[in-house]
Amino acid sequence: MAFPKYQTKEVLNKVLNSGETALQVDIVAGAEYAEDSEHTSTDTGNFVLGVRNDTLAELGGTDGDYVPFQMNADGALYVEISSGGANDSIYVDDADWTDSTSKHTLVGGLYQSSPQTITDGDVGPFQVDADGALHISDGGNTITVDGTVTANLSATDNAVLDAMVVDLAALETLQTSTNTKLDTLETTLTAIETDQAAIETLLTAANVDHAANEVLLGTIDADTGAIKTAVEIIDNAISGSEMQVDIVADGAGLATSANQSTIIGHVDGVETLLGTIDSDTDAIKTAVELIDDTVAVLGTATYSETSTKGSVVGAVRNDDLAALAGTDNEIAPLQVNASGALYTTEASGQAGSIFVADTSAITSKISGTVFTAIQFIEDTVFNSGNAGLISATNQLYPSSQYECTDIDDDGFVVDGVTFPQGMTIFGRWTGFTLVSGKVIAYIGYV
């Protein structure tokens, strides 16, 4: 089939626009895209060109004119970072830094196992190690900021740093040991405070003994004076090494050899006896002086750590505290427990305590103890009669059995009495039973 050919004028009519003032041009489909349209691998577009300009310079006339993109000799596009972009990290000399506003450009470093060599005036990158730690200069030695010493340090410097590490480890060990010793010292000080209380009690007893020693010293002084008088009389009868003897009128026979030997024997015996008496007298004097050194007038004597003397007061070890004297008012020794601590009267409940919140009968199972104080946690009522509050000594302490007639003839029993919460009563009771309430009972030795 043959197609008809257009005449020249017909061709021009086909390419003119409707106003016949310009050529009609069709835009190739696929080179224009709507806003926010997605890219595909088949998209096409118009090629954008730029002008090579080895020395960047303006190519347009004035502000607002169209100009081409410019590239350097390598084909890279010239770009200027606009204000508010990376220029925010560029500061003029002496510019101030503002927290939360000022910005800085991130600077990278270069890791090389063999550091590069640069000379004076060369530009070089920051050097980092394999861990990314920055190398800094320290008097010609290169160290990293994480504290790892490099091989560039001298052997002496490395030795000093190694010694510092050892010293720091030793210091930590010493600190740990010191803390342990401080804990031990605190425990020891607590024990010393306890011992001081016992010593005060012991000193009280020692003062009583000193008073008795003063009386004894008075007796010893009188006896020593008598001995001294007797020795002086005997000494007056001795001339040199011989006893002076007066011969009576009828004693002519004493001049015989046998009698003289007997007399001389007696004289020698007396001389030996006098030597013994003299030695014993010196020993008594020394002992009396030592005893006298331990006696001081209370309130006037001054203690000296190197010269003050005292008498040693002994005590009996008794693992289970018990009376060692026969009856009341007899002299008895002090007693200590297995660890050497002095037993004292525990009137405030150091022997133990118990919380009671029921109506069972309560007694102490610790030998030689009684309840010395009862603290009321709630309003409390004791049981009646012999099952209530039982005093260790009848009519001396509040009781549900007896009136306190030893203290007041108008005493009353505590049968049915309500003891209010927070109150504490003190005394000596062998046991008790509650009707209601809650208490804490404290135990002390008899």
Secondary structure, DSSP 4 states (H G I P E B T S, - for coil): -PPPPPPHHHHHHHHB-TTSSSB--PPPTTS---TTPPP-TT---PPP-EEE-SS----SSSTT----EEE-TTSPBP--PPTTTGGGG---TTPPP-TTT-------EEE-SS-----TT---PEEE-TT-PBEEEETTEEEETTS-B-TTS-HHHHHHHHHHHHHHHHHHHHHHHHHHHHHHHHHHHHHHHHHHHHHHHHHHHHHHHHHHHHHHHHHHHHHHHHHHHHHHHHHHTEETTEE--PPPTT-GGGGSHHHHHHHHHHHHHHHHHHHHHHHHHHHHHHHHHHHHHT---TTT----TTT---PPPPEEE-SS----SSSTT----EEE-TTSPBP---TTSBTEEEEE-SSS-EE--STTEEEEEEEESS-EEEPSGGGSEEESSTTTS--SS---TTT-TT----TTPEEPTT-EEEEEEEEE-EEE--EEEEEEE-
